[in-house]
Amino acid sequence: RVNLINRRRLEKDEDCTERRLAHGRRLLCKPRVPITYHLDPTVPQPLREAIKRGVLTWQPAFEAIGFEEAIKVVEPDDADWPAEYDPGDVRFSSITWLPYPDLGLAIGP
């Protein structure tokens, strides 16, 4: 039996700037590899912006620990959308749309 534990390891890049935040001035660094979520093509177009905003509401929490742009959402129309994307591939954290009435509103890891 094999168990997978999905962990994120944010490491600060050399690209750092000082910014004024709500709780004072802070040195913010971009991560070497940001936490990336792929918005699956099954997500209806009218809902994509709201879902993207929901994911990005985590940005202030990462800024509080010194990371700028630590989390990002990639949409199917974006230039950095991977050609080999598959929602079942564990290399990609994806947000998919499953419109089944009996399934519930959210499923997570």
ABEGO torsion letter per residue (X at the ends): XBBBBBBBBBBBBABBBBBBBAAEBBBBBBBABBBBBBBBAABBAAAAAAAAAAAAAAAAAAAAAGBBGABBBBBAABAABBAABBAABAABBBBBBBBBAAAEABBBX
